[in-house]
Amino acid sequence: MEPVPTLVHLDSPFINFRDFDFAEGSHGLRWVNTKRFRIPADVPDDRNVLAALIAHPQFRDTYDGAGVHDWPRHGQWWLDRITPDTYKAVDDATAADIIHSWASRHGDIPEKLEARLWQEIYTPIRTATTRYVLGRLAEDAFHDYGPIHIDYHELVLIDRPAAALVLLVAADD
């Protein structure tokens, strides 16, 4: 594999389901954290893009409210247990279904939240040229205080024409 390219972190929009009125049912303490990056034009393949994501400081986030730190953890796992091979390619319908099934698990989704999910989640899923889901990791991959989330889903969306990568983490506490 060639040297790992450098991604440029653009922003990290956060969708907190608590910010929306769930008239019937519950928000289930769910949220979606999105990290958006610019990909250099000369990255040869998706494996190198995934390696660049894993190497990026923004990837060192446990999604427990502590933010990004220089530590060997990502999500619920030890960082060194995650490689480009732990991500599995999926089509747009599968990626969208992962998020929709998770988001609607506790009932109907409020209109304003649905609109935001379409804008920030489903549209990037559909426009991505490739999509990856973090596969199942071994039990010993959990870090010293993981698992901390009840349900955790991670998608990587790569849009070559837009030179963009989106890391989506959807979870509940």
C-alpha positions in Angstrom: 0.0 0.0 0.0 1.2 3.5 -0.8 1.9 6.2 1.8 -1.3 7.2 3.6 -2.7 10.5 2.2 -3.9 13.3 4.4 -7.6 14.1 4.6 -8.7 17.6 5.5 -11.4 17.7 8.2 -14.1 20.2 7.2 -16.7 19.9 10.0 -18.6 17.6 12.3 -22.4 18.2 12.2 -24.3 16.6 15.1 -27.9 15.5 15.1 -29.4 15.0 18.5 -32.8 13.3 18.5 -33.6 15.0 21.8 -33.8 18.3 19.8 -37.0 17.1 18.1 -40.5 16.6 19.3 -41.4 12.9 19.4 -45.1 13.2 20.1 -45.7 9.4 20.2 -42.8 7.2 21.3 -39.4 8.1 22.3 -36.2 9.5 20.9 -34.3 6.7 22.6 -31.4 9.0 23.4 -30.2 8.6 19.8 -27.9 10.8 17.8 -25.8 10.9 14.6 -22.3 12.4 14.5 -21.1 13.2 11.0 -17.4 14.0 10.2 -16.8 15.4 6.8 -13.5 15.4 5.0 -11.9 16.5 1.7 -10.0 13.8 -0.1 -6.9 14.6 -2.1 -7.5 14.1 -5.8 -4.6 11.7 -6.2 -5.7 9.0 -3.8 -5.5 5.8 -5.8 -8.2 3.6 -4.2 -10.7 3.3 -1.4 -8.4 1.2 0.7 -6.0 4.1 0.9 -8.8 6.5 1.7 -10.0 4.3 4.5 -6.4 4.1 5.8 -6.2 7.9 5.7 -9.4 8.1 7.7 -8.2 5.7 10.4 -4.9 7.7 10.6 -6.7 11.0 11.0 -6.8 12.6 14.5 -10.6 13.1 14.2 -11.0 9.3 14.0 -9.8 9.1 17.7 -13.3 9.8 19.1 -15.1 7.4 21.5 -18.4 9.2 21.0 -19.0 9.4 24.7 -19.0 13.2 25.0 -15.3 13.5 25.7 -14.5 14.6 22.2 -11.4 13.8 20.1 -8.2 13.0 22.0 -4.8 11.6 21.2 -5.6 8.1 22.4 -5.7 4.6 20.9 -9.5 4.4 20.8 -12.2 4.8 18.2 -15.9 4.3 19.1 -16.0 1.3 21.4 -12.8 -0.2 20.0 -9.1 -0.1 20.3 -7.8 1.8 17.3 -5.3 -0.8 16.3 -8.1 -3.3 15.7 -9.6 -1.2 13.0 -8.1 -1.5 9.5 -9.4 -0.8 6.0 -10.3 -4.5 5.8 -12.7 -4.2 8.8 -15.0 -2.1 6.5 -17.3 -3.9 4.2 -18.7 -2.4 1.0 -22.5 -2.0 0.8 -24.8 -0.5 -1.7 -26.8 2.7 -1.2 -30.1 0.9 -0.3 -28.3 -1.2 2.4 -26.6 1.8 3.9 -29.8 3.8 4.0 -31.7 0.9 5.5 -29.1 0.6 8.3 -29.8 4.2 9.3 -33.5 4.2 8.7 -34.1 0.9 10.7 -32.1 2.3 13.6 -33.7 5.8 13.5 -37.3 4.5 13.4 -36.8 1.7 15.9 -38.8 3.5 18.6 -41.6 4.8 16.4 -42.3 7.5 13.8 -39.6 10.1 13.1 -40.8 13.7 13.4 -41.0 15.6 10.1 -38.2 18.1 11.0 -35.9 15.3 11.9 -36.7 13.3 8.8 -35.9 16.4 6.7 -32.6 16.8 8.4 -31.8 13.1 8.0 -32.6 13.4 4.3 -30.3 16.4 3.9 -27.4 15.3 6.0 -27.5 11.5 5.9 -29.6 10.0 3.1 -28.5 12.4 0.3 -24.8 11.8 1.0 -25.5 8.0 1.1 -27.2 8.2 -2.3 -24.6 10.4 -4.0 -21.5 8.5 -2.7 -19.7 6.5 -5.2 -18.8 3.8 -2.6 -20.2 3.1 0.9 -18.7 1.0 3.7 -20.0 -0.2 7.0 -17.8 -1.1 9.9 -17.9 -4.8 10.2 -18.2 -6.9 13.3 -15.0 -6.8 15.4 -13.8 -9.5 17.8 -14.8 -9.3 21.4 -11.3 -8.4 22.5 -11.4 -5.4 20.2 -13.5 -3.5 22.8 -11.4 -1.0 24.6 -11.1 -0.7 28.4 -14.5 0.9 28.9 -16.4 -0.3 25.9 -19.0 -1.1 24.9 -20.6 2.1 26.0 -23.4 2.4 23.4 -26.6 0.4 23.3 -26.6 0.4 19.5 -23.8 1.6 17.3 -23.6 1.9 13.5 -20.7 3.3 11.5 -20.7 4.1 7.8 -18.0 5.6 5.6 -19.3 7.4 2.4 -16.8 8.2 -0.3 -17.8 10.6 -3.1 -15.0 10.7 -5.7 -16.4 13.4 -8.0 -16.9 15.7 -4.9 -13.5 14.7 -3.4 -15.4 14.0 -0.2 -15.6 11.5 2.6 -18.3 11.4 5.3 -17.9 9.3 8.4 -21.3 8.6 10.0 -21.7 7.3 13.5 -25.3 6.6 14.6 -25.7 5.4 18.1 -27.7 5.6 21.3 -26.5 6.0 24.9 
